[in-house]
C-alpha cells in the first residue's frame, strides 16, 4: 500500500519549506523534525504576551513590552567590546535599545533617526535608565500586523531559532490538506473537540497560557489522535495474531493434578484464576496471546508450568524462553522438581550446547521425546524443530517487543504465546506496550511469605553492616551485596564490585564471598552462581545481573549499595530476591548522604510498601514512562503531544475505540476506516499499514 498522494507535500524534504536550507534541515533533525508533517506536532511549550502598551512607563520591569517608538539618536561605541546604543522615545518616556557586536550601518537602516518603529523585547532598568537589550522584534508600523498578540515559544536546538521555527511551521501549516474525520463523531461531539486541521492551527496559535494545558481541547484532541493511532496498530497486531488459526489444546488435567496434589500448599486464588484463563484460551481455536503479570514472589513459575502441562496433556510440546543463560538455568532448576512430579521430560538448550550433545537434543525434540524445552534465544535458530510445539512461554523483561512476539509465533504455525513479566506495570504502560494482548494478573502472594524488613542506612555506617553480615554468616545465613558499577571510574565514586569483593573477602574470610558481574565470562558467572545456590559461598557480591529470577531460598539479607542511584522498580526486583525462605529477611538500602528530594522519596516508598503495583505507579510518576522501561529497547511509543502518565484515561478510551472500530471494519474500508488510514500514515504507523495490506 503506497502513501496517499494528498499527503505528499507533508512528506517532502524540509528544504522545500520557507527559510530552511540544508544546514538548518540538519539542525532540525535534533528536534525529531525530518519532514514538514513533523513540524505540525512540534508544539509551542509556552507563550509571550506581545500586546501593545502605550509606554514603557506603564510596565513593571523586568518584563516583556511591545511599544511604538520614535528613533532619536544612535551612539556607536568608541572602544571595542562596548555596546551600541539607540535612544528612542515612546508616548511618555525616553529609553535605550542596546546591541552587542552590532554593525552600525545595519542598525542605521533598521532604525533610521526620526522614523517610527514597533519594538518588542525585555525591558530592564540599569543605572536608573530603562533599556531593551537586543529587541526580539523591530517592525515598521505598516508591518505591525505580523506580530501576534501572543507569541508561541517553541522548543529549540543548536542552529534553530524561534523565528526560523515560526516561519517553517507557518509554511508547513499552509500545506495541510483537508482530511476526513477519523475520530468517532459521537465522542468528538461529547468532548467538544475541534477538527484535526483546526486543532493543529489552534495549537500553533495560542492566545493565553491556558491553551498550553493538556486539557485544552485542541491539545487533547491531538493527544487522542496519537493514542488512537497507536492503539489501532496494536489492535491490528492483535487481530493478525487472532486471525492466524490456533490449535485447540484441550487439557486432561491429569498431569496438573499430579503436581498440585504433591505441592505442600494450595495455589492462591489468583494463580488458579490465571491457569483457568490460560487453559480456556488454549482450548479455543484462536491463537492465545496473553500477558501474565505478577509481582515479585506471586508464583508466576507455577502458573507458567501448569500452562506448559496443558500443551503436554494435549499431546504437544512447550518451550520456555529466558533472556539470559543464567535465567534459563534458573528456570530449569525451578521447574525440574515440578517436571519430576508430573513425569515429563524437561531439557535445556542454550548457545553453549555444541556438537553431538546438541544434535542429540535436537533429535529428541523433533521426535517429541522432550516435552518441555527451556532455552535462550538459541531456540529461534533454524535447525531447532519441534514435533508439535503448542505453547511458548516468554520470560519478558521488556527485552521483547511486539515484533519479536510475532517472530516467535512463526516458529510453530499456530503456537499459543504466554508472556511473563515480573515488573508490575501501571495501567497506562500496560495499555501502551501490551495493548495487543490479553492480561492475567497475579495480585496475591502465596502463603508463608514473610514481609521483608527494609531499612535505610547511610554509607558512613558500612562497618556496622559488615559486622552484622559476619554474625549472620556465622549463623549459616546467606546474603547478596549489590554494587552499582563494575569498574572503578574516577568520575563516579561508586564502589566497584571488584573493590567491594576484596574488602568483604578480607573481612569475612576466604571462600565465604563470591562475585558475579556482567563482564565476566559466562562459565565463571555460572560457577559463582552455582556455588552460591548450593550454599558453598555465603555472600554473593553482584551487579544488577541478579535482579530477576534468581531463587536462593536460604538467602535472607540483601544489601544494596548506593541505593539512591537505582530505579524504584529495580530496587523492588532486587529486594524480591530475599524473603523466599522461612527465615525473617532484611533489605538494607545504603545511601550516600545527603539524599536529594527524589532519592529520599524513592527510598521511603520502598521502605513503606511491598506492593509492586503501588511502587510502579510511584516510579512512573517520578521518572516518566520512557525511563521506566528504557525507551530505546522497550518498543514504547514516543508520543509528541500525548502524555502517557497523565492521560491514562484518554488512552483507555482510545483502546476501546480502536478495538470496536476494527471489530466493525477489520479492513478499514469504510469512510471512517479510510480516514484512519490517513492518520496512520501521518503518524508513521507503517507497521500498522503493513498489517492492513497483509490482512
Secondary structure, DSSP 4 states (H G I P E B T S, - for coil): -PPPGGGGGGGS-GGGSTT--HHHHHHHGGGT--SHHHHHT---SEEEE--B-S-GGGS-SSEEEEEEEEEEEEE--SSTTPPEEEEEE-SS-EEEEEESS--HHHHHHHT-TT-EEEEEEEEEEETTEEEEES-SEEEEGGGGGGS-SEEEE----TT--HHHHHHHHHHHHTTPPP----S-HHHHHHHTPPPHHHHHHHHHS--SGGGGSTTSHHHHHHHHHHHHHHHHHHHHHHHHHHHSB-------SHHHHHHHHHSSSPPPHHHHHHHHHHHHHHHSSBPPEEEEEE-TTS-HHHHHHHHHHHHHHTT-EEEEE-SSHHHHHHHHHHHHHHHHHHT--EEEE-TT--HHHHHHHHHHHHTT--SEEEESGGGGSTT---SSEEEEEEE-TT---HHHHHHHHTTSTT-EEEEEE-S---HHHHHHHHTTSEEEEE-SPPTTPPPPEEEEEEGGGHHHHHHHHHHHHHTT-EEEEE-SBSS--SS--PPBHHHHHHHHHHHH-TTTEEEE-TTS-HHHHHHHHHHHHTTSSSEEEE-GGGTTT---TTEEEEEETTGGGS-HHHHHHHHTTSS-SSS--EEEEEEPSSPPHHHHHHHHHHHH---HHHHHHHHHHHH-HHHHTTHHHHT----SS--TTTTHHHHHHHHHHHHHHHHH-TT--SHHHHHHHHHHHHTT-HHHHHHHHH-
